[in-house]
Amino acid sequence: MGASVIIVAISSMTAIIVAALSYYTTKEREREAEWRKEKLAHYKAYFAALAETIGPRVADDARARYCIAFNTVGLFASQDVIKSLHAYQEITRLPYAEVPIAEHDKRLTTSVLAVRRDLRLRPDDDIGTFSFQMIAPYRNGTAAEQFGTRQSQADISLSAEVD
């Protein structure tokens, strides 16, 4: 009788331990999924605000939304994301006509890759071939403005008069 009591006690303890571990790992996965979902929502808000600031003519309210989104990212993003966004922000502080397009796109791509790593997107990205660019949502701008080609203010004024 003593052996059967020990076997029952061991079986009961094992069942309790397995149930507790299962509960803990399930809750941990749920918390991680919720955190990733929250991060994704903030990153979406950041990139939506960023999209409004593309180009030479940016409204003040768009700048304000971008500032709020940029500052909010620091609350939850990894250090790698924050570092890459700061590098991107450095180059976008320049006047629009002075921003080197290749360097801008390189820093933007680095930031997007950092965000994707932070969200643990699968499959992993090929850093050597990954490239990201944003497009400007102009209505009455020139084709050069819409496709990111730099023109002098005189050229833009001249093309507006011809149209």
URKAHU-V37755 format. One line per field, one symbol per residue. burial: # if it has 24 or more other C-alpha atoms within 12 Angstrom, else .. A space follows every 10 residues. Layout:
BEGIN
burial->???
END
This chain:
BEGIN
burial->.......... .......... .......... .....#..## .##..##### ######.... .....#..## ..#..##... ##.##..##. ##...#..#. #..####### #########. .......... ..##.#.... .#..#..#.. .......... ...
END
